[in-house]
Amino acid sequence: MSLSGLKIGFGICGSFCTFEKAFDAAEALVKAGADVFPIMSFNAYNISTRFGTAEANRSKLKEICGHDIISSIEGAEPIGPKKLFDILVVAPCTANTLAKLALGITDTPVTMAVKSHLRNGRPVVIAISTNDALAGCAKNIGMLQNYKGYYFVPYSQDNYKSKPNSIVADFDMTSQTIEAALKGQQLQPIIAI
């Protein structure tokens, strides 16, 4: 399957340590011919960290995608009614955002984008990145993996010795996960080794 011509929403949440991997994934989608539209949660859009300033992160994402960033709830709401995207990716997806999606809470641009997009029965790809995936967040991962329309980029523990509950998606598998999701399939194995 070709990604050429696909319209892809690309949501970024505040797992700042994986921003570079997310940027690389977005760039790979653009190079594959997709039209990628950036969306950022409030935290991802506004917080500067040791992984980069908010301004630098916004500038880089906008440069990669070639579109203005959707950074407000009201900016994300028309995604569904206007059927703007063929597929929506959330990469990285934090435990906070994952919990909100599992419970139907819509209070950020990214959660609104997902809610609005799902109304059309179109797929959502989740690239999780969280330190408590195998603890407090586990139930929310399980819930979303059982919901129709959600597909996960394969993931694994990123540092089992010092962070035994932490998992991070293999961002290099974002394109393959999108291709499978567009066919209604979860890319396997979902837990990478």
N, CA, C and O of each residue as an XYZ file, in Angstrom:
772
protein
N       0.842     -1.184      0.000
C       0.000      0.000      0.000
C       0.885      1.244      0.000
O       1.919      1.274      0.668
N       0.488      2.245     -0.733
C       1.218      3.499     -0.779
C       0.564      4.524      0.142
O      -0.660      4.572      0.264
N       1.381      5.329      0.778
C       0.868      6.413      1.606
C       0.697      7.696      0.794
O       0.219      8.705      1.312
N       1.081      7.652     -0.457
C       1.017      8.836     -1.308
C      -0.411      9.349     -1.427
O      -1.329      8.603     -1.768
N      -0.580     10.640     -1.139
C      -1.875     11.280     -1.250
C      -2.758     11.153     -0.027
O      -3.810     11.790      0.040
N      -2.356     10.346      0.943
C      -3.148     10.224      2.168
C      -3.085     11.514      2.966
O      -2.050     12.179      3.010
N      -4.191     11.859      3.590
C      -4.229     12.994      4.514
C      -4.164     12.432      5.922
O      -5.065     11.722      6.368
N      -3.081     12.763      6.613
C      -2.813     12.197      7.932
C      -2.743     13.300      8.977
O      -1.928     14.216      8.864
N      -3.593     13.214      9.990
C      -3.460     14.081     11.154
C      -2.376     13.503     12.039
O      -2.327     12.291     12.244
N      -1.508     14.348     12.565
C      -0.379     13.868     13.371
C      -0.353     14.618     14.695
O       0.153     15.738     14.775
N      -0.900     13.994     15.730
C      -0.973     14.608     17.048
C       0.237     14.304     17.894
O       0.701     13.165     17.938
N       0.752     15.317     18.567
C       1.910     15.163     19.451
C       1.517     15.587     20.853
O       0.972     16.671     21.063
N       1.805     14.712     21.812
C       1.551     15.004     23.230
C       2.881     15.125     23.964
O       3.942     14.922     23.374
N       2.823     15.456     25.252
C       4.001     15.886     25.986
C       4.983     14.855     26.496
O       5.508     15.017     27.598
N       5.253     13.812     25.754
C       6.365     12.920     26.093
C       7.598     13.470     25.384
O       8.013     12.967     24.340
N       8.164     14.502     25.970
C       9.190     15.306     25.294
C      10.429     14.510     24.895
O      11.084     14.836     23.905
N      10.750     13.476     25.657
C      11.947     12.687     25.357
C      11.821     11.908     24.049
O      12.822     11.428     23.517
N      10.601     11.777     23.526
C      10.421     11.067     22.255
C      10.056     11.999     21.096
O       9.675     11.533     20.022
N      10.169     13.291     21.305
C       9.833     14.226     20.231
C      10.672     13.999     18.975
O      10.138     14.039     17.866
N      11.957     13.763     19.127
C      12.797     13.562     17.937
C      12.334     12.351     17.145
O      12.300     12.391     15.915
N      11.975     11.274     17.838
C      11.454     10.088     17.149
C      10.138     10.414     16.449
O       9.894      9.950     15.335
N       9.294     11.207     17.097
C       8.021     11.601     16.489
C       8.258     12.469     15.259
O       7.604     12.286     14.232
N       9.183     13.404     15.360
C       9.502     14.254     14.209
C      10.004     13.409     13.043
O       9.622     13.633     11.894
N      10.867     12.430     13.349
C      11.379     11.543     12.300
C      10.244     10.753     11.647
O      10.229     10.566     10.430
N       9.286     10.286     12.472
C       8.145      9.535     11.930
C       7.302     10.419     11.019
O       6.883      9.987      9.944
N       7.052     11.655     11.446
C       6.284     12.590     10.617
C       7.016     12.868      9.306
O       6.401     12.909      8.240
N       8.312     13.054      9.391
C       9.103     13.320      8.183
C       9.066     12.133      7.226
O       8.988     12.319      6.012
N       9.121     10.912      7.763
C       9.051      9.714      6.918
C       7.708      9.642      6.188
O       7.650      9.232      5.029
N       6.637     10.040      6.864
C       5.319     10.043      6.228
C       5.264     11.059      5.088
O       4.717     10.785      4.020
N       5.833     12.221      5.331
C       5.873     13.259      4.292
C       6.698     12.763      3.102
O       6.294     12.938      1.953
N       7.843     12.149      3.371
C       8.702     11.633      2.290
C       8.012     10.525      1.503
O       8.304     10.317      0.325
N       7.087      9.809      2.162
C       6.338      8.738      1.495
C       5.171      9.289      0.679
O       4.432      8.529      0.054
N       5.007     10.618      0.687
C       3.993     11.250     -0.142
C       2.705     11.612      0.559
O       1.762     12.081     -0.079
N       2.649     11.401      1.874
C       1.437     11.756      2.627
C       1.402     13.259      2.882
O       2.436     13.923      2.943
N       0.196     13.769      3.028
C      -0.016     15.156      3.413
C      -0.284     15.132      4.915
O      -1.343     14.680      5.349
N       0.667     15.615      5.705
C       0.635     15.465      7.162
C       0.282     16.800      7.814
O       0.903     17.828      7.541
N      -0.728     16.760      8.680
C      -1.232     17.953      9.351
C      -0.939     17.858     10.849
O      -1.445     16.954     11.514
N      -0.130     18.774     11.392
C       0.272     18.679     12.793
C      -0.793     19.180     13.770
O      -1.496     20.158     13.517
N      -0.880     18.471     14.888
C      -1.763     18.826     16.000
C      -0.917     18.689     17.261
O      -0.174     17.716     17.390
N      -1.009     19.624     18.183
C      -0.246     19.514     19.424
C      -1.151     19.732     20.624
O      -2.028     20.596     20.618
N      -0.916     18.923     21.660
C      -1.618     19.147     22.926
C      -1.134     20.477     23.506
O      -0.118     21.024     23.077
N      -1.873     20.982     24.481
C      -1.455     22.243     25.102
C      -0.039     22.145     25.659
O       0.770     23.052     25.466
N       0.264     21.038     26.356
C       1.600     20.888     26.945
C       2.676     20.786     25.877
O       3.713     21.443     25.977
N       2.444     19.975     24.862
C       3.436     19.831     23.800
C       3.691     21.169     23.108
O       4.822     21.467     22.723
N       2.650     21.963     22.953
C       2.743     23.240     22.246
C       3.447     24.319     23.070
O       4.139     25.171     22.513
N       3.274     24.286     24.398
C       3.689     25.416     25.235
C       4.891     25.200     26.157
O       5.484     26.175     26.619
N       5.259     23.969     26.433
C       6.293     23.724     27.452
C       7.672     23.550     26.814
O       7.843     22.786     25.864
N       8.636     24.270     27.352
C      10.039     24.094     26.976
C      10.698     23.157     27.987
O      10.436     23.240     29.187
N      11.549     22.273     27.491
C      12.229     21.301     28.353
C      13.685     21.171     27.914
O      14.141     21.864     27.005
N      14.396     20.275     28.575
C      15.789     20.023     28.177
C      15.874     19.370     26.799
O      16.955     19.270     26.220
N      14.713     18.920     26.272
C      14.681     18.315     24.945
C      14.369     19.327     23.849
O      14.231     18.964     22.681
N      14.258     20.597     24.231
C      14.023     21.648     23.246
C      13.014     22.664     23.737
O      12.170     22.372     24.585
N      13.116     23.854     23.193
C      12.152     24.888     23.565
C      10.834     24.636     22.844
O      10.791     23.989     21.797
N       9.776     25.155     23.418
C       8.469     25.022     22.786
C       8.494     25.641     21.388
O       7.960     25.072     20.437
N       9.114     26.801     21.279
C       9.177     27.484     19.986
C       9.936     26.658     18.948
O       9.503     26.558     17.800
N      11.059     26.069     19.339
C      11.847     25.248     18.407
C      11.067     24.010     17.980
O      11.093     23.629     16.809
N      10.371     23.380     18.931
C       9.585     22.189     18.599
C       8.441     22.521     17.644
O       8.188     21.784     16.691
N       7.758     23.622     17.900
C       6.672     24.042     17.011
C       7.205     24.346     15.614
O       6.621     23.942     14.609
N       8.310     25.057     15.571
C       8.906     25.445     14.292
C       9.323     24.210     13.483
O       9.097     24.143     12.275
N       9.929     23.244     14.160
C      10.390     22.042     13.468
C       9.207     21.250     12.911
O       9.236     20.808     11.763
N       8.168     21.073     13.729
C       7.009     20.303     13.281
C       6.315     20.989     12.108
O       5.917     20.331     11.146
N       6.172     22.294     12.188
C       5.535     23.046     11.102
C       6.367     22.947      9.818
O       5.818     22.812      8.724
N       7.683     23.015      9.960
C       8.568     22.910      8.798
C       8.451     21.530      8.151
O       8.396     21.426      6.926
N       8.413     20.476      8.959
C       8.294     19.111      8.437
C       6.987     18.933      7.676
O       6.970     18.403      6.565
N       5.898     19.380      8.284
C       4.565     19.124      7.728
C       4.139     20.120      6.658
O       3.377     19.777      5.754
N       4.628     21.348      6.757
C       4.229     22.361      5.792
C       2.829     22.909      6.014
O       2.234     23.501      5.113
N       2.305     22.709      7.220
C       0.979     23.219      7.587
C       1.064     23.861      8.956
O       1.926     23.513      9.762
N       0.162     24.807      9.218
C       0.059     25.376     10.554
C      -0.374     24.296     11.539
O      -1.066     23.345     11.174
N       0.038     24.455     12.778
C      -0.283     23.491     13.824
C      -1.676     23.769     14.384
O      -2.016     24.907     14.706
N      -2.468     22.715     14.491
C      -3.747     22.815     15.186
C      -3.421     22.746     16.675
O      -2.932     21.727     17.161
N      -3.693     23.834     17.397
C      -3.255     23.924     18.793
C      -4.370     24.361     19.739
O      -4.107     24.777     20.868
N      -5.606     24.267     19.278
C      -6.734     24.640     20.128
C      -7.849     23.618     19.954
O      -7.917     22.917     18.944
N      -8.719     23.545     20.952
C      -9.860     22.638     20.867
C     -10.777     23.050     19.724
O     -11.247     22.208     18.959
N     -11.026     24.347     19.614
C     -11.908     24.802     18.535
C     -11.284     24.594     17.157
O     -12.000     24.447     16.166
N      -9.956     24.581     17.092
C      -9.287     24.297     15.824
C      -9.384     22.834     15.432
O      -9.381     22.503     14.246
N      -9.471     21.952     16.430
C      -9.538     20.509     16.169
C     -10.958     20.011     15.915
O     -11.146     18.984     15.264
N     -11.943     20.721     16.416
C     -13.333     20.250     16.327
C     -13.809     19.993     14.897
O     -14.529     19.016     14.691
N     -13.455     20.810     13.891
C     -13.955     20.566     12.530
C     -13.360     19.346     11.828
O     -13.806     19.000     10.733
N     -12.372     18.688     12.423
C     -11.716     17.552     11.773
C     -12.731     16.507     11.336
O     -12.679     16.027     10.204
N     -13.648     16.152     12.221
C     -14.653     15.144     11.884
C     -15.703     15.640     10.914
O     -15.913     15.027      9.867
N     -16.372     16.748     11.243
C     -17.416     17.225     10.335
C     -16.926     17.483      8.908
O     -17.667     17.280      7.946
N     -15.687     17.928      8.778
C     -15.141     18.214      7.448
C     -14.405     17.019      6.844
O     -13.923     17.085      5.713
N     -14.321     15.914      7.617
C     -13.622     14.694      7.163
C     -12.229     15.036      6.622
O     -11.874     14.692      5.495
N     -11.458     15.721      7.463
C     -10.167     16.252      7.017
C      -9.091     15.194      6.802
O      -8.219     15.367      5.950
N      -9.139     14.084      7.574
C      -8.045     13.115      7.515
C      -8.540     11.720      7.157
O      -9.661     11.335      7.491
N      -7.685     10.976      6.471
C      -7.944      9.559      6.222
C      -7.631      8.739      7.468
O      -8.283      7.733      7.746
N      -6.632      9.182      8.206
C      -6.182      8.496      9.411
C      -5.554      9.529     10.335
O      -5.037     10.551      9.885
N      -5.606      9.252     11.621
C      -5.032     10.159     12.621
C      -4.028      9.378     13.458
O      -4.321      8.278     13.927
N      -2.849      9.948     13.642
C      -1.784      9.343     14.432
C      -1.559     10.203     15.669
O      -1.539     11.431     15.578
N      -1.388      9.565     16.825
C      -0.993     10.277     18.040
C       0.363      9.716     18.444
O       0.465      8.586     18.922
N       1.420     10.533     18.242
C       2.787     10.054     18.440
C       3.686     11.209     18.882
O       3.977     12.085     18.067
N       4.129     11.246     20.111
C       3.862     10.271     21.164
C       2.503     10.496     21.818
O       1.975     11.607     21.857
N       1.964      9.397     22.325
C       0.740      9.448     23.114
C       1.123      9.156     24.565
O       1.597      8.065     24.885
N       0.916     10.125     25.422
C       1.258      9.971     26.844
C       0.188      9.154     27.567
O      -0.902      8.931     27.041
N       0.519      8.714     28.779
C      -0.451      8.005     29.620
C      -1.639      8.905     29.927
O      -2.774      8.434     29.996
N      -1.389     10.186     30.109
C      -2.450     11.136     30.393
C      -3.457     11.194     29.238
O      -4.664     11.097     29.455
N      -2.956     11.351     28.027
C      -3.830     11.393     26.859
C      -4.510     10.052     26.646
O      -5.698     10.005     26.326
N      -3.779      8.969     26.818
C      -4.353      7.636     26.656
C      -5.525      7.426     27.607
O      -6.562      6.895     27.210
N      -5.362      7.841     28.867
C      -6.434      7.701     29.854
C      -7.646      8.523     29.444
O      -8.782      8.069     29.579
N      -7.409      9.726     28.946
C      -8.519     10.573     28.508
C      -9.260      9.940     27.339
O     -10.490      9.966     27.297
N      -8.530      9.376     26.398
C      -9.171      8.721     25.265
C      -9.973      7.510     25.720
O     -11.082      7.280     25.237
N      -9.419      6.739     26.645
C     -10.114      5.545     27.143
C     -11.413      5.906     27.856
O     -12.379      5.144     27.824
N     -11.430      7.070     28.498
C     -12.592      7.486     29.281
C     -13.465      8.535     28.580
O     -14.438      9.021     29.155
N     -13.119      8.873     27.357
C     -13.941      9.809     26.594
C     -13.827     11.250     27.037
O     -14.772     12.022     26.876
N     -12.692     11.627     27.590
C     -12.477     13.009     28.025
C     -11.864     13.799     26.876
O     -10.881     13.374     26.268
N     -12.453     14.949     26.589
C     -12.020     15.765     25.452
C     -11.689     17.166     25.936
O     -12.547     18.049     25.931
N     -10.430     17.372     26.360
C     -10.066     18.679     26.895
C      -8.726     19.198     26.389
O      -8.136     20.091     26.997
N      -8.246     18.645     25.285
C      -7.030     19.145     24.642
C      -7.249     19.110     23.127
O      -8.181     18.456     22.659
N      -6.415     19.794     22.362
C      -6.553     19.714     20.906
C      -6.430     18.285     20.378
O      -7.132     17.909     19.440
N      -5.538     17.485     20.979
C      -5.343     16.118     20.487
C      -6.542     15.236     20.819
O      -7.002     14.483     19.960
N      -7.058     15.312     22.044
C      -8.222     14.479     22.376
C      -9.442     14.907     21.562
O     -10.237     14.056     21.161
N      -9.604     16.183     21.314
C     -10.708     16.633     20.457
C     -10.515     16.139     19.031
O     -11.475     15.721     18.384
N      -9.282     16.185     18.538
C      -9.011     15.700     17.186
C      -9.409     14.235     17.056
O     -10.048     13.846     16.078
N      -9.030     13.418     18.050
C      -9.360     11.994     18.006
C     -10.872     11.804     18.050
O     -11.433     11.073     17.235
N     -11.527     12.460     18.997
C     -12.987     12.327     19.112
C     -13.673     12.721     17.815
O     -14.551     12.005     17.331
N     -13.284     13.837     17.259
C     -13.901     14.350     16.047
C     -13.649     13.411     14.862
O     -14.548     13.161     14.058
N     -12.431     12.901     14.764
C     -12.038     12.004     13.678
C     -12.787     10.668     13.760
O     -13.222     10.135     12.739
N     -12.933     10.135     14.972
C     -13.573      8.830     15.149
C     -15.053      8.832     14.763
O     -15.612      7.779     14.459
N     -15.677      9.977     14.773
C     -17.101     10.031     14.436
C     -17.374      9.528     13.030
O     -18.499      9.144     12.712
N     -16.350      9.528     12.189
C     -16.488      9.062     10.813
C     -16.068      7.601     10.642
O     -16.030      7.091      9.522
N     -15.754      6.929     11.752
C     -15.338      5.535     11.666
C     -13.980      5.348     11.033
O     -13.679      4.287     10.486
N     -13.155      6.385     11.107
C     -11.813      6.307     10.516
C     -10.787      5.949     11.591
O     -10.992      6.260     12.765
N      -9.683      5.298     11.205
C      -8.745      4.765     12.190
C      -7.859      5.800     12.872
O      -7.529      6.851     12.322
N      -7.490      5.440     14.115
C      -6.563      6.218     14.931
C      -5.399      5.306     15.305
O      -5.601      4.197     15.798
N      -4.183      5.783     15.068
C      -2.970      5.037     15.410
C      -2.332      5.676     16.632
O      -2.125      6.889     16.671
N      -2.022      4.856     17.630
C      -1.426      5.317     18.879
C       0.020      4.835     18.972
O       0.287      3.639     18.859
N       0.952      5.768     19.178
C       2.355      5.435     19.445
C       2.630      5.849     20.891
O       2.958      7.001     21.172
N       2.491      4.899     21.786
C       2.536      5.195     23.210
C       3.961      5.438     23.698
O       4.923      4.856     23.198
N       4.059      6.312     24.685
C       5.322      6.576     25.368
C       4.987      7.002     26.791
O       4.522      8.118     27.023
N       5.229      6.097     27.745
C       4.902      6.408     29.135
C       5.703      5.556     30.104
O       6.018      4.398     29.831
N       6.023      6.156     31.238
C       6.782      5.454     32.272
C       5.930      4.531     33.138
O       6.479      3.751     33.917
N       4.597      4.598     33.023
C       3.771      3.738     33.876
C       2.838      2.822     33.080
O       1.756      2.469     33.549
N       3.265      2.442     31.876
C       2.438      1.600     31.012
C       2.135      0.246     31.636
O       1.042     -0.289     31.454
N       3.078     -0.303     32.357
C       2.892     -1.619     32.958
C       2.463     -1.506     34.414
O       2.606     -2.450     35.190
N       1.941     -0.349     34.773
C       1.430     -0.105     36.130
C       0.071      0.579     35.986
O      -0.867     -0.020     35.459
N      -0.044      1.809     36.441
C      -1.325      2.508     36.466
C      -1.982      2.678     35.111
O      -3.208      2.753     35.029
N      -1.206      2.741     34.060
C      -1.747      2.980     32.710
C      -2.179      1.696     32.009
O      -2.861      1.756     30.985
N      -1.801      0.555     32.531
C      -2.049     -0.717     31.834
C      -3.522     -0.914     31.498
O      -3.856     -1.358     30.399
N      -4.399     -0.588     32.436
C      -5.835     -0.792     32.188
C      -6.328      0.071     31.031
O      -7.199     -0.355     30.272
N      -5.781      1.279     30.887
C      -6.205      2.163     29.803
C      -5.699      1.672     28.447
O      -6.395      1.789     27.439
N      -4.491      1.126     28.428
C      -3.978      0.527     27.190
C      -4.894     -0.622     26.787
O      -5.289     -0.731     25.627
N      -5.230     -1.475     27.749
C      -6.121     -2.593     27.470
C      -7.475     -2.147     26.954
O      -8.022     -2.745     26.028
N      -8.018     -1.089     27.557
C      -9.314     -0.576     27.096
C      -9.235     -0.112     25.641
O     -10.076     -0.475     24.818
N      -8.224      0.687     25.337
C      -8.133      1.220     23.965
C      -7.846      0.127     22.951
O      -8.333      0.186     21.822
N      -7.059     -0.873     23.342
C      -6.779     -1.971     22.414
C      -8.045     -2.772     22.111
O      -8.086     -3.505     21.123
N      -9.057     -2.645     22.931
C     -10.322     -3.328     22.695
C     -11.367     -2.450     22.024
O     -12.421     -2.949     21.629
N     -11.102     -1.158     21.888
C     -12.050     -0.252     21.241
C     -11.877     -0.312     19.727
O     -10.765     -0.421     19.211
N     -12.987     -0.238     19.049
C     -12.959     -0.212     17.592
C     -12.301      1.086     17.114
O     -12.548      2.164     17.656
N     -11.469      0.955     16.099
C     -10.879      2.129     15.469
C      -9.497      2.510     15.959
O      -8.843      3.362     15.359
N      -9.034      1.884     17.057
C      -7.701      2.194     17.588
C      -6.707      1.105     17.201
O      -7.005     -0.087     17.269
N      -5.521      1.545     16.794
C      -4.442      0.631     16.413
C      -3.165      1.143     17.057
O      -2.931      2.350     17.109
N      -2.340      0.226     17.549
C      -1.131      0.606     18.267
C       0.115      0.328     17.445
O       0.259     -0.739     16.849
N       1.018      1.311     17.421
C       2.356      1.080     16.899
C       3.006      0.094     17.870
O       2.943      0.309     19.081
N       3.630     -0.985     17.375
C       4.250     -1.950     18.288
C       5.174     -1.262     19.289
O       5.863     -0.295     18.965
N       5.169     -1.786     20.511
C       5.906     -1.156     21.603
C       6.664     -2.189     22.424
O       6.420     -3.392     22.325
N       7.592     -1.688     23.240
C       8.368     -2.560     24.127
C       8.870     -1.751     25.310
O       8.799     -0.522     25.318
N       9.377     -2.461     26.310
C      10.010     -1.777     27.434
C      11.243     -1.060     26.914
O      12.023     -1.628     26.149
N      11.417      0.180     27.327
C      12.558      0.938     26.820
C      13.757      0.890     27.753
O      14.881      1.134     27.316
N      13.544      0.582     29.029
C      14.663      0.484     29.976
C      14.185     -0.309     31.198
O      13.887      0.263     32.247
N      14.121     -1.618     31.043
C      13.519     -2.460     32.073
C      14.286     -2.479     33.387
O      13.716     -2.822     34.423
N      15.567     -2.119     33.370
C      16.341     -2.135     34.615
C      16.029     -0.941     35.506
O      15.802     -1.108     36.704
N      16.014      0.254     34.942
C      15.776      1.424     35.783
C      14.347      1.966     35.692
O      13.925      2.761     36.532
N      13.597      1.526     34.656
C      12.189      1.947     34.522
C      11.356      0.732     34.107
O      10.911      0.654     32.962
N      11.141     -0.206     35.014
C      10.507     -1.475     34.633
C       9.060     -1.364     34.157
O       8.559     -2.301     33.536
N       8.381     -0.269     34.423
C       6.998     -0.117     33.982
C       6.856      0.718     32.704
O       5.744      0.964     32.239
N       7.978      1.147     32.149
C       7.976      2.068     31.009
C       7.956      1.327     29.678
O       8.676      0.347     29.487
N       7.117      1.812     28.755
C       7.154      1.314     27.383
C       7.153      2.494     26.409
O       6.642      3.576     26.698
N       7.742      2.239     25.256
C       7.785      3.234     24.185
C       7.529      2.515     22.864
O       8.051      1.427     22.622
N       6.729      3.131     22.028
C       6.460      2.593     20.701
C       7.717      2.617     19.850
O       8.616      3.431     20.066
N       7.766      1.721     18.889
C       8.828      1.726     17.893
C       8.393      2.684     16.782
O       7.732      2.276     15.827
N       8.762      3.937     16.912
C       8.301      4.976     15.988
C       8.668      4.674     14.536
O       8.017      5.170     13.617
N       9.711      3.862     14.325
C      10.092      3.484     12.966
C       9.032      2.618     12.296
O       9.067      2.430     11.080
N       8.091      2.090     13.073
C       7.039      1.228     12.531
C       5.710      1.980     12.326
O       4.669      1.363     12.102
N       5.760      3.297     12.404
C       4.542      4.090     12.250
C       3.909      3.894     10.881
O       2.698      3.691     10.790
N       4.690      3.949      9.831
C       4.148      3.792      8.467
C       3.491      2.430      8.279
O       2.396      2.335      7.724
N       4.164      1.370      8.744
C       3.599      0.026      8.608
C       2.310     -0.118      9.406
O       1.375     -0.792      8.971
N       2.262      0.523     10.588
C       1.055      0.462     11.407
C      -0.091      1.184     10.707
O      -1.231      0.719     10.738
N       0.204      2.310     10.080
C      -0.815      3.044      9.323
C      -1.356      2.175      8.190
O      -2.569      2.084      7.998
N      -0.467      1.545      7.450
C      -0.891      0.695      6.332
C      -1.816     -0.415      6.814
O      -2.841     -0.684      6.188
N      -1.459     -1.063      7.928
C      -2.297     -2.138      8.476
C      -3.628     -1.581      8.967
O      -4.677     -2.174      8.717
N      -3.594     -0.443      9.665
C      -4.818      0.156     10.214
C      -5.800      0.531      9.112
O      -7.010      0.388      9.283
N      -5.292      1.005      7.995
C      -6.179      1.364      6.883
C      -6.872      0.136      6.294
O      -7.880      0.264      5.600
N      -6.332     -1.055      6.570
C      -6.969     -2.315      6.172
C      -7.794     -2.903      7.316
O      -8.357     -3.990      7.182
N      -7.866     -2.186      8.441
C      -8.606     -2.681      9.596
C      -7.869     -3.731     10.390
O      -8.493     -4.541     11.077
N      -6.529     -3.734     10.309
C      -5.729     -4.757     10.973
C      -4.749     -4.127     11.953
O      -4.213     -3.048     11.699
N      -4.518     -4.803     13.070
C      -3.480     -4.409     14.023
C      -2.170     -5.044     13.574
O      -2.096     -6.260     13.398
N      -1.139     -4.228     13.388
C       0.180     -4.739     13.036
C       0.670     -5.648     14.148
O       0.562     -5.299     15.323
N       1.199     -6.787     13.802
C       1.675     -7.763     14.776
C       3.144     -8.070     14.550
O       3.622     -7.919     13.426
N       3.877     -8.494     15.565
C       3.434     -8.553     16.961
C       3.346     -7.156     17.559
O       4.160     -6.285     17.251
N       2.351     -6.950     18.416
C       2.149     -5.631     19.006
C       3.186     -5.336     20.077
O       3.545     -4.179     20.297
N       3.666     -6.374     20.742
C       4.724     -6.201     21.742
C       6.032     -6.646     21.085
O       6.270     -7.836     20.878
N       6.861     -5.674     20.767
C       8.133     -5.949     20.103
C       9.156     -6.435     21.125
O       9.063     -6.131     22.314
N      10.116     -7.183     20.644
C      11.168     -7.701     21.528
C      12.491     -7.071     21.152
O      13.513     -7.367     21.770
